[in-house]
């Protein structure tokens, strides 16, 4: 299981910063799966909003490497 580094913007209305997380990534995982793993194992206070996980409703949209993605 390879380990990857994810930089996630953490903050509030007054500002924020990128926080680096290292986590294992299994074959077939999508970004939402990785975010759930980081939330469960390293950042219990991280809020994630999602609904269908099928990329249809748009509630799990995220900016990845400067580009919006579902």
Secondary structure, DSSP 8 states (H G I E B T S, - for coil): -EEEEEEEEEEETTEEEEEEEEEEE-TT--HHHHHHHHHHHT-TT-----S-SSSSS-TT-EEETTEEE-
